[in-house]
């Protein structure tokens, strides 16, 4: 395949070959996966699992009030309270239940405070 520019002809076949080789090199060099937070996919529910007495549930209501196992608490004191609760526990699992009208960013703020308190397994509860 040649291209004419006045009297001289430019052969573009080698140019296309070089571009294809560069594309292949960039495809191999660039990473193919993205790095994110580890997540475990939930198993399908067989029946409704009751919440045990030993489970810690943080609820965020429609009016953005927060409670830990039905005990009201402010957002400022939540991390301190969770540190106290999970200090003597071997299993550090927390369940977070948020009202459906809230944005996830408000639930994520509670999860972030829980992670700051040393809780690294957080389960999200749904209705």
Long-range contacts (C-beta under 8 A, 24 or more apart in sequence): 51-95, 55-93, 55-95, 56-82, 56-85, 56-86, 56-93, 56-94, 56-95, 57-94, 57-95, 57-96, 57-97, 57-125, 58-82, 58-94, 58-95, 58-96, 58-97, 58-110, 58-114, 59-96, 59-97, 59-98, 60-96, 60-97, 60-98, 60-99, 60-102, 60-106, 60-107, 60-110, 61-99, 62-99, 62-101, 62-102, 64-102, 64-106, 66-110, 75-109, 75-110, 75-113, 78-110, 78-113, 78-114, 79-113, 79-114, 79-116, 79-117, 80-117, 82-113, 82-114, 82-117, 82-118, 82-119, 83-117, 83-118, 86-117, 86-118, 86-119, 91-121, 92-118, 92-119, 92-120, 92-121, 93-119, 93-121, 93-122, 93-123, 94-119, 94-121, 94-122, 94-123, 95-122, 95-123, 95-124, 95-125, 96-122, 96-123, 96-124, 96-125, 97-124, 97-125, 98-124, 100-127
